[in-house]
Amino acid sequence: MSDQLRPRAVGTESTADPWLPTFVEVIRIEPEIRKVRTFELAAPADFSFRPGQFNMLYLPGYGEAAISISSSPDTPASIAHTIRLAGNVTRAIFSLEPGSPIGLRGPFGSHWPVDTYRGWNVVIAAGGIGLAPLRPAIEHVMANRELYGRVAVVYGARSPKDLLYRASFAKWEHAGIEVLVTVDFGDDHWSGPIGVVPTLLEQLPWIGAHTTVWSCGPEIMMRFTAQRAVAQGASPDHVYLSLERNMNCALGFCGHCQFGPTFVCKEGPVYPLPRIQPFLFVEDF
Ligand SMILES: Cc1cc2nc3c(=O)[nH]c(=O)nc-3n(C[C@H](O)[C@H](O)[C@H](O)COP(=O)(O)OP(=O)(O)OC[C@H]3O[C@@H](n4cnc5c(N)ncnc54)[C@H](O)[C@@H]3O)c2cc1C
């Protein structure tokens, strides 16, 4: 291993320059679903983040990719990233093994408003791998369950074998979170709902003015989830969506992730619905 690639001892360098990656070690790799793995990394010194933020992961010779942090903010020694094999960078990351070095810049971006909505009902709505950036929020709510009202995770995937973090659903339910799951196509073992995420909201009659919705997934899914929640009495002001856009510098300079008048890397990825609604959806609510 070249010195350039060798992980520097945690705590021996400053992470103050947001352009410079810190090299950390891959601790563990967990296969999740087809083409999706979770990479647990040693956290740089004094690393902390808010649920919903992302890092830029870097491999020399391949480049950088924006990847959300998918672990709990309360376990700062290691940070997880759940990654779908997509292209050049993610393919190179999939070739790593425990002990491999990887460059990391971050954390970047806005976060789920977990502190703002203490005492409120919370609907966490995810589609596909969109559950990954929401998992830190779920873990945070779970660890502080008494601070929130009714809490539900509504989640949909293409098929049962595409459900992320399936082994955690029982743990979330045990902590007093309602977990509603649907798939587009069932299999011989599936006895749950078949359909799209927004329809699950109908099973939550408590959604109303004192409910906040945090959603990540395909934009069509977020659109109809937000519409459904608003129809059931939630205010658009309390609906938050996380957007993905092609990202390069993550510092608001390059403009690759421009969305309407905003840069997703700086003002997003988590936006209050009214801020992005004019650029995201054609019709009004
Ligand atoms: C804020 C934010 C958070 C994110 N969080 C996550 C996360 O938690 N997990 C995750 O997996 N991803 C996440 N992403 C998405 C991730 O950054 C992108 O998928 C990234 O582009 C992957 O880099 P890559 O080099 O592997 O793929 P790229 O090469 O950039 O490819 C990206 C897409 O382009 C397609 N593509 C690539 N090459 C070609 C080609 N030659 N011809 C046609 N199509 C092509 C691929 O099929 C793929 O869908 C996030 C993005 C943002 C902005």
The ligand as an ORCA input file, in Angstrom:
! r2SCAN-3c Opt
* xyz 0 1
  C     -26.744     14.285     -1.170
  C     -26.583     12.939     -1.839
  C     -26.616     11.791     -1.065
  C     -26.454     10.539     -1.671
  N     -26.491      9.424     -0.884
  C     -26.283      8.218     -1.441
  C     -26.279      7.044     -0.625
  O     -26.461      7.090      0.584
  N     -26.049      5.847     -1.255
  C     -25.858      5.755     -2.608
  O     -25.661      4.646     -3.108
  N     -25.880      6.850     -3.414
  C     -26.079      8.066     -2.852
  N     -26.078      9.187     -3.651
  C     -25.930      9.021     -5.116
  C     -24.487      8.898     -5.501
  O     -23.766     10.072     -5.164
  C     -24.433      8.717     -7.040
  O     -25.035      7.507     -7.399
  C     -23.037      8.773     -7.591
  O     -23.127      9.275     -8.905
  C     -22.350      7.440     -7.631
  O     -21.074      7.646     -8.223
  P     -20.468      6.641     -9.275
  O     -19.227      7.265     -9.797
  O     -20.377      5.273     -8.717
  O     -21.565      6.582    -10.365
  P     -21.651      7.460    -11.674
  O     -20.583      7.043    -12.634
  O     -21.743      8.883    -11.326
  O     -23.027      6.918    -12.202
  C     -24.229      7.411    -11.669
  C     -25.377      6.953    -12.523
  O     -25.100      7.148    -13.864
  C     -25.212      5.916    -14.545
  N     -24.072      5.795    -15.424
  C     -22.776      5.790    -15.087
  N     -22.008      5.665    -16.154
  C     -22.845      5.617    -17.194
  C     -22.663      5.516    -18.556
  N     -21.460      5.452    -19.073
  N     -23.737      5.455    -19.371
  C     -24.967      5.533    -18.854
  N     -25.214      5.658    -17.557
  C     -24.170      5.697    -16.739
  C     -25.182      4.817    -13.555
  O     -26.028      3.742    -13.947
  C     -25.722      5.496    -12.346
  O     -27.113      5.381    -12.257
  C     -26.253     10.444     -3.079
  C     -26.228     11.610     -3.849
  C     -26.393     12.842     -3.249
  C     -26.360     14.086     -4.087
*
